[in-house]
Amino acid sequence: MEIPTTVSETQPGEIGPSRRLTRLARFLERVPWLIPAISFVSGVIGFVMVKRGADLARIIAIAALAGWLWLLIEPLVRRFLERRRSGIGKFVSNFLTQSLQQEVLFFSLPFLFGSLQQDLGQIAFISIAGGAALLTAIDPLYERWIAARAATRLLFHAYCSLIAAVVVVPMVVHLSLEEALPFSLGAVGVWLLLTAPMSLRSLRSTRHKLIWVACSLLAPLLVWVLRAHVPPAGLAVTQAVITQSIVERTPGPPVRTLTTAELSAGVVAFAAIRAPSGVAQSIIFEWRHAGEIERITSEIQGGNDSGWRTYSRKEIFPANAPGRWIVDVRTPQGQLLRRMRFTVKD
């Protein structure tokens, strides 16, 4: 982080704002891990609070989204401070922007990891988010690749805002995941449109401007096309089992192997799913066997510490039932929550 070498004049015994900022920057240079660590811990606290249904998680989540407002007024603050002292505007703006981006990404990571399943798309999504978080914590790389010009800084913040919106919008606005993602993409689209003049002015060549426009248009579209691989942050399966009996939403003994004769008693796919308080969410049980797919929809409500109990019962099986069966618990967007398996033998 580049620290301004000039400070504003002060009276004897007084410490001016520029000097305070310089001292703060030098302190953070000695402990560069401090802000990422605080952000990650706040994310863990928020994740635990969501599991307990506490309102504190919403407060932390709203704070994580405060970066949108700051980035809109950041150019005005930068110009105002630059008129007072050369270099201080750039320093303050970059410092606050980088800190907010660290807060957003490191806050979101525990939620993303908490919903991770054995899905290559989800693993890639979280790996990119983790790499972006690490980039904000390495000042030389961040200064060179992100903060050097408005176009990359604002585009990167749009990505951070998308991550934050996907994670925290369901718990703040009480939206289901299939409603939260379009809302988040729409908000990011508006943000990119509002900041487009500032971003394009920072780019010199027409080629770079065309690349920026292409990224701004294609990136949200790509996220929408690949939405099934966005981790379902905020939802967590606390229990999942294949069984043949269920009493008052309590599953019977788990089964892994069945004979064709035992199928006459039916098969139950049970799942207890925890969601943020106040969120109503649709869940799909997807039964797959020999290329055939059957989908059964269920509804859950958030706010239950141990998870909302729901199940799907299948009683009619095809003649070619023997073989491997897979039951995926998914969101309407196709996001994988849990995968269960059982085998039918002759």
MOTAFEN-V858014 format. One record per helix or strand. SS is the DSSP state (helix for helix, strand for strand). FROM is the first residue (numbers start at 0). LEN is the number of residues. If there is no record, write none. Layout:
ss=SS from=FROM len=LEN
ss=SS from=FROM len=LEN
This chain:
ss=helix from=16 len=14
ss=helix from=32 len=20
ss=helix from=55 len=9
ss=helix from=66 len=18
ss=helix from=87 len=27
ss=helix from=119 len=18
ss=helix from=138 len=7
ss=helix from=149 len=24
ss=helix from=176 len=25
ss=helix from=205 len=20
ss=helix from=226 len=3
ss=strand from=235 len=8
ss=strand from=245 len=2
ss=strand from=249 len=2
ss=strand from=253 len=1
ss=strand from=256 len=3
ss=helix from=260 len=5
ss=strand from=266 len=8
ss=strand from=279 len=10
ss=strand from=291 len=10
ss=strand from=307 len=7
ss=strand from=322 len=8
ss=strand from=335 len=10
